[in-house]
């Protein structure tokens, strides 16, 4: 996931005009909320309420470094909306973590959970720290102290964190253990994305890439494209890109390009994706296995049927949107397409399937993990994958219905689905007191 620096957006201006390349996650979330609300008969007071987070917690996280010195970090947990269920969202460790970044990303999580019809609201949090500068023991101490600082505001039925940039299943295991020790009982449902041995779900690591592949297959069917006759370029060969590429390859698509930070492998006749190790197995290995290397910028403009940006945010911009060669863009990363680029692609009739639908497999399988934890009953990998396919199909059907009934883009259709569900829940519950 790409790190972004957030600023507060003045909603007194027309949000539809705010389409600069530097738009933050918070600005984007509010602009999409505003845009979707124009297509629905929603009580303006509800729109006004969900422009802002319910709560934002800022905490001090002191830790003792390995050399005996004490260093103090700042942590955040933004809880945006819980009208449909407990807060849900990742925890990241990164130097650029800020309050507004967490707020913006928590709003995105609200939209994502709603478009998937999951009984969760959105949250996001993290610590402003460079995890690469921490030893494993320092990272564990940081996590355990952060868990203690957040203990009163997280919980299986309150707010359920998950891994994000700079954190991983081990981080979640430490957090769960620290929380459980203070509670006096093992509470696996307090976090998701844990190792399966301590209550994690089979298939969680691969889920986002699998959902990208499922949505790619569905969108190809929608546009009457045979997957066996479809060429695909994937920017990013990490957990999302590699899993999506390998599944599409296995299902018959021709994956002609994959990339990492050093460049891209390009094989017009198709790449045998299983022979190229993903980032978690061998970091930055793509170009080592390539006979023909091109740049990441060149990959984005290849003449392919489907482009899957699955690495960073803001990679499709107003500078390169005219040169995008694909007919279909399926967003594997969070926020890979800027607002200006979105407008250009829409004018060019390039279909862009948004991240809040395409990569929602992660939070969906996190929901499955939560169900397994609270019921103390593990699911098989086959069941997880089958259930994920059912959920992705249902979300696709809902978004497709709005797309067909209204003169909107796929992104707008997804946000309309999300906002309609959130607004309906707010209307049903009312305003207290």
Number of C-alpha atoms within 10 A of each C-alpha: 17 13 17 22 17 23 16 12 17 10 13 6 9 10 18 11 10 16 18 13 16 14 21 24 26 25 23 23 23 23 23 20 24 20 16 22 20 10 15 13 9 16 13 10 9 17 17 12 12 19 19 17 19 14 14 19 14 18 15 14 22 15 21 13 16 11 6 8 8 10 10 12 15 17 24 28 28 27 31 28 27 22 21 21 16 20 30 31 32 25 25 28 22 19 15 17 23 22 23 22 25 31 30 30 28 30 29 29 28 31 28 26 27 26 28 26 19 16 15 27 29 32 33 32 29 30 27 19 21 13 19 11 9 14 12 12 11 16 21 18 19 26 24 23 19 25 22 15 18 19 17 11 15 20 20 19 14 17 26 27 28 25 23 20 15 18 19 17 20 14 24 27 25 19 28 26 20 20 27 16 12 12 11 8 10 15 19 26 26 25 30 32 29 28 18 15 9 14 24 27 27 24 24 27 23 19 26 27 27 32 28 32 27 22 22 25 18 18 22 16 12 11 10 9 14 13 21 12 10 17 23 26 29 29 29 28 28 22 20 31 31 27 24 28 32 21 19 25 23 14 13 14 21 26 26 23 31 32 31 24 17 15 23 26 27 24 17 13 11 15 20 15 21 14 9 21 17 23 17 11 11 11 13 18 19 23 20 12 12 19 9 12 21 17 15 21 15 14 26 24 18 19 16 22 19 25 28 29 31 33 26 19 20 22 23 26 20 21 11 14 22 15 15 24 18 20 16 23 24 25 26 34 29 23 26 24 26 22 25 19 24 21 16 16 24 14 11 13 12 18 21 22 26 25 23 26 28 26 30 28 29 24 25 25 27 28 22 21 29 24 16 18 22 15 10 12 11 18 15 12 13 11 13 21 20 11 15 23 17 12 20 25 17 15 22 20 13 19 24 17 14 19 19 12 9 11 11 16 20 20 20 23 26 30 27 27 24 24 26 19 17 26 22 16 14 18 14 10 11 11 8 4 3
